[in-house]
């Protein structure tokens, strides 16, 4: 008999940046895959018009990892077809066993590695996601995040004055405010974050 999973705990880590940025979050097993992708993009501030692809990391018999595309979405359907799999539930990503699962969400030049950490027998509404802890701010829309961090450390640079007005001169890119992340998840328009 198949086990009915109610919720999951994931750890998601932002790739291709010198900053260590990660979020541990709980998500409903009944959440749609498209919504799940939107949640991840929201948590790392992945703004803009890039398509996104969710890949399942498989491990072959020799123990080597390889990527297999699971779902994709884009404003350009001829590049990344909007697959019906996106409307299935997150539990579809996990399968019917409780082994660890690994995923990568690719978004333009950036990516997020996602690892399943726990399976919970706990009811959550289908659109619920909650950040438990984390580190780092995420991406700065429209900027090279590593360059911005260097400029803030040096207190000078091409973009420093503009970003200082926007973020504040004492802004710390290493800090993650769990309260702020959860507030954004509550009010987030996931139609905005999905693409």
Secondary structure, 3 states (H helix, E strand, C coil): CCCCCCEEEEEEEECCCCCCCEEEEEEECCCEHHHHHHHHHHHCCCCCCCCEEEEEEEECCCCCEEEEEEEEECCCCCCCCCCHHHHCECHHHHCCCCCCCEEEEEECCEEEEEEEEEEECCCCCCCCEEEEEEECCCCCCCCCHHHHHHHHHHCCCCCHHHHHHHHCCCCCCCCCCHHHHHHHHHHCCHHHHHC
